[in-house]
Amino acid sequence: MGQKVNPIGIRLGITRDWTSRWYANSRTFPSYLLQDWQVRQFLKKKLAEASVSGIHIERAARRANITINTARPGVVIGKKGEDIERLRMEVAKMMDMAVNDVRINIAEIR
């Protein structure tokens, strides 16, 4: 009987890249992992109509860069960037960071 392997896990580092990039010691790893999962679930739920295909999270020295790949960036940004600022404040609150330390980038996919 064959062994089943996760197709994403077998390709990591070869043809696919990680969706989260950060380093943590054994004390902070569980909290970072939980925060990443909660942020992804929140963004997927909040931006359901924006055709989000991927969310990449990078952490470096008390800062977080979140890149959202979407087919409809206008829905995510909103009028005059109001929605993206509100989203940034909510994500910063979820990650227990200052608003200035969280950056959200929108990448348009075709």
FIMI-327928 format. One record per residue: residue in one letter; x, y, z of N, C-alpha, C, O in turn. Coordinates in pm, whole numbers, padded with zeros to 5 digits, always signed. Example, Ala and Ser with C-alpha at 12.3 -4.5 7.8 and 13.67 -1.06 7.14 Angstrom:
A+01319-00569+00780+01230-00450+00780+01320-00330+00780+01424-00332+00846
S+01285-00225+00708+01367-00106+00714+01290+00003+00787+01341+00114+00804
This chain:
M+00085-00117+00000+00000+00000+00000+00089+00124+00000+00184+00133+00078
G+00059+00219-00087+00142+00339-00102+00119+00440+00009+00014+00443+00073
Q+00218+00521+00030+00209+00627+00131+00164+00756+00063+00214+00792-00044
K+00073+00824+00126+00021+00949+00070+00104+01066+00121+00131+01077+00240
V+00143+01153+00030+00225+01267+00065+00151+01394+00026+00087+01400-00079
N+00159+01495+00112+00096+01623+00084+00166+01687-00036+00287+01705-00032
P+00093+01722-00142+00157+01777-00262+00222+01913-00241+00319+01944-00310
I+00173+01992-00149+00237+02122-00122+00364+02101-00041+00467+02162-00071
G+00358+02017+00059+00473+01993+00144+00591+01932+00071+00706+01964+00102
I+00565+01846-00027+00673+01782-00101+00741+01880-00196+00857+01859-00234
R+00672+01988-00236+00727+02084-00332+00791+02207-00266+00855+02287-00334
L+00773+02222-00134+00826+02340-00066+00977+02349-00083+01049+02252-00058
G+01023+02464-00124+01165+02485-00142+01217+02442-00278+01331+02472-00313
I+01135+02372-00356+01177+02326-00488+01104+02406-00595+01165+02484-00668
T+00973+02386-00605+00895+02459-00705+00800+02560-00642+00748+02647-00711
R+00776+02549-00512+00690+02644-00441+00769+02708-00329+00871+02654-00285
D+00722+02822-00282+00788+02891-00173+00695+02892-00052+00575+02871-00067
W+00749+02916+00065+00671+02920+00186+00577+03041+00182+00610+03143+00121
T+00462+03030+00247+00368+03142+00252+00397+03233+00371+00348+03346+00375
S+00475+03186+00467+00517+03269+00580+00669+03263+00589+00729+03156+00576
R+00730+03378+00611+00875+03384+00625+00909+03458+00753+00891+03579+00763
W+00959+03382+00850+01005+03441+00974+01081+03335+01051+01071+03216+01024
Y+01157+03382+01147+01232+03293+01235+01182+03313+01377+01156+03426+01418
A+01168+03205+01451+01122+03215+01589+01190+03108+01672+01223+03000+01623
N+01211+03139+01799+01264+03037+01888+01149+02950+01937+01034+02972+01899
S+01179+02853+02020+01077+02757+02061+00967+02821+02146+00857+02766+02155
R+00996+02934+02210+00895+03001+02291+00795+03080+02206+00675+03079+02235
T+00843+03149+02102+00756+03236+02024+00695+03167+01902+00602+03221+01841
F+00745+03050+01864+00694+02982+01746+00544+02956+01751+00475+02989+01654
P+00490+02897+01860+00345+02870+01861+00260+02996+01847+00158+02994+01778
S+00300+03105+01912+00220+03227+01904+00225+03286+01763+00124+03334+01713
Y+00344+03284+01698+00355+03334+01561+00269+03251+01466+00201+03305+01379
L+00273+03120+01483+00197+03031+01397+00047+03055+01412-00026+03060+01313
L+00002+03069+01536-00139+03095+01561-00180+03231+01506-00287+03243+01446
Q-00097+03333+01524-00128+03466+01471-00137+03463+01319-00227+03522+01261
D-00044+03394+01253-00048+03383+01108-00177+03317+01062-00240+03363+00967
W-00216+03210+01129-00337+03139+01091-00460+03229+01110-00548+03233+01025
Q-00465+03300+01223-00579+03388+01250-00585+03503+01151-00694+03539+01106
V-00471+03560+01115-00468+03670+01019-00514+03621+00882-00592+03689+00815
R-00469+03503+00841-00512+03448+00711-00662+03423+00707-00729+03457+00609
Q-00716+03363+00814-00860+03337+00819-00939+03467+00817-01041+03477+00749
F-00893+03566+00892-00959+03696+00896-00960+03762+00759-01063+03810+00713
L-00842+03763+00692-00833+03828+00561-00914+03753+00455-00975+03816+00369
K-00914+03622+00459-00993+03545+00362-01142+03573+00380-01216+03584+00282
K-01186+03584+00506-01327+03610+00533-01364+03754+00495-01468+03779+00434
K-01277+03849+00532-01303+03990+00507-01299+04025+00357-01376+04109+00310
L-01208+03959+00283-01188+03990+00141-01241+03879+00051-01180+03848-00051
A-01352+03819+00089-01407+03707+00012-01447+03748-00130-01433+03669-00223
E-01495+03871-00147-01540+03916-00279-01427+03976-00363-01450+04018-00476
A-01305+03980-00309-01193+04044-00379-01108+03945-00458-01006+03985-00514
S-01147+03818-00465-01074+03714-00539-00928+03705-00493-00836+03722-00573
V-00909+03679-00364-00775+03667-00307-00722+03527-00338-00787+03427-00308
S-00603+03521-00398-00545+03391-00431-00434+03350-00336-00401+03232-00328
G-00374+03445-00266-00267+03410-00173-00236+03522-00077-00251+03640-00109
I-00191+03484+00042-00152+03580+00144-00015+03538+00195+00001+03427+00245
H+00083+03626+00182+00220+03598+00224+00255+03689+00341+00234+03810+00335
I+00308+03630+00448+00342+03705+00569+00492+03694+00594+00548+03585+00595
E+00555+03809+00613+00698+03815+00645+00714+03895+00775+00653+04001+00790
R+00794+03844+00865+00822+03914+00990+00971+03935+01001+01050+03844+00976
A+01010+04056+01039+01151+04087+01059+01162+04196+01164+01110+04306+01144
A+01229+04169+01273+01260+04268+01376+01140+04353+01417+01140+04475+01398
R+01041+04290+01472+00920+04356+01523+00842+04430+01416+00772+04527+01446
R+00851+04387+01294+00771+04443+01185+00706+04328+01108+00754+04215+01113
A+00599+04357+01039+00531+04255+00960+00495+04313+00824+00439+04423+00815
N+00528+04240+00720+00489+04276+00583+00392+04169+00535+00425+04050+00532
I+00274+04212+00497+00172+04120+00448+00144+04155+00303+00108+04269+00272
T+00160+04058+00214+00132+04078+00073+00008+03998+00037+00001+03877+00060
I-00090+04066-00019-00215+04003-00059-00220+03998-00211-00217+04103-00276
N-00226+03879-00267-00239+03861-00412-00387+03856-00445-00459+03769-00397
T-00432+03950-00528-00574+03959-00559-00593+03998-00704-00509+04064-00765
A-00705+03957-00758-00740+03993-00895-00815+04126-00899-00826+04188-01005
R-00866+04170-00786-00944+04293-00780-00889+04384-00669-00947+04391-00560
P-00778+04453-00697-00717+04536-00592-00802+04655-00550-00789+04703-00437
G-00888+04703-00637-00974+04817-00603-01070+04785-00490-01104+04873-00411
V-01115+04661-00482-01206+04620-00375-01132+04618-00242-01189+04654-00139
V-01007+04577-00243-00929+04570-00120-00890+04708-00071-00899+04736+00048
I-00848+04796-00162-00799+04928-00124-00913+05021-00083-00901+05093+00016
G-01021+05019-00156-01134+05105-00123-01114+05246-00174-01016+05275-00242
K-01209+05335-00140-01200+05473-00184-01092+05546-00106-01096+05550+00017
K-00997+05603-00178-00888+05682-00121-00807+05605-00016-00747+05666+00072
G-00806+05472-00023-00727+05391+00068-00785+05376+00207-00714+05337+00300
E-00913+05406+00224-00975+05398+00356-00985+05254+00405-00959+05225+00521
D-01025+05164+00315-01044+05025+00354-00912+04958+00391-00906+04878+00484
I-00806+04990+00319-00677+04928+00347-00622+04977+00481-00556+04900+00551
E-00648+05102+00518-00603+05153+00647-00681+05088+00761-00623+05055+00865
R-00809+05071+00742-00892+05005+00844-00848+04860+00861-00840+04809+00973
L-00819+04794+00748-00771+04656+00750-00636+04648+00821-00612+04554+00897
R-00551+04744+00797-00418+04749+00859-00429+04764+01011-00354+04701+01086
M-00522+04847+01056-00541+04865+01200-00593+04737+01266-00549+04701+01375
E-00686+04669+01199-00741+04546+01256-00636+04435+01261-00630+04361+01359
V-00555+04424+01157-00450+04322+01154-00343+04353+01259-00293+04261+01324
A-00308+04479+01276-00209+04517+01378-00260+04483+01517-00183+04441+01603
K-00388+04501+01540-00447+04466+01669-00442+04316+01692-00416+04270+01803
M-00467+04238+01586-00463+04092+01597-00321+04041+01624-00303+03941+01694
M-00222+04108+01568-00083+04064+01581-00013+04129+01701+00106+04106+01721
D-00083+04208+01780-00027+04278+01897+00094+04363+01858+00198+04357+01923
M+00078+04441+01751+00184+04529+01703+00129+04670+01689+00008+04692+01689
A+00221+04765+01675+00180+04902+01646+00137+04910+01500+00182+04832+01416
V+00050+05005+01471-00001+05019+01335+00111+05055+01238+00108+05013+01122
N+00209+05130+01282+00320+05169+01195+00411+05052+01160+00483+05058+01061
D+00408+04945+01240+00494+04830+01215+00433+04728+01120+00502+04635+01078
V+00308+04743+01086+00241+04650+00995+00224+04717+00859+00165+04825+00849
R+00276+04652+00756+00261+04703+00619+00182+04601+00538+00210+04482+00542
I+00084+04649+00466+00004+04563+00379+00027+04606+00235+00003+04721+00199
N+00075+04512+00155+00099+04537+00012-00005+04460-00067-00042+04348-00031
I-00052+04521-00174-00149+04458-00263-00079+04427-00394-00024+04516-00459
A-00081+04300-00434-00021+04259-00561-00134+04213-00653-00210+04122-00619
E-00143+04276-00767-00248+04240-00862-00202+04123-00946-00090+04121-00996
I-00290+04024-00961-00263+03912-01048-00361+03920-01165-00474+03967-01150
R-00319+03876-01278-00404+03884-01396-00466+03750-01426-00542+03736-01522
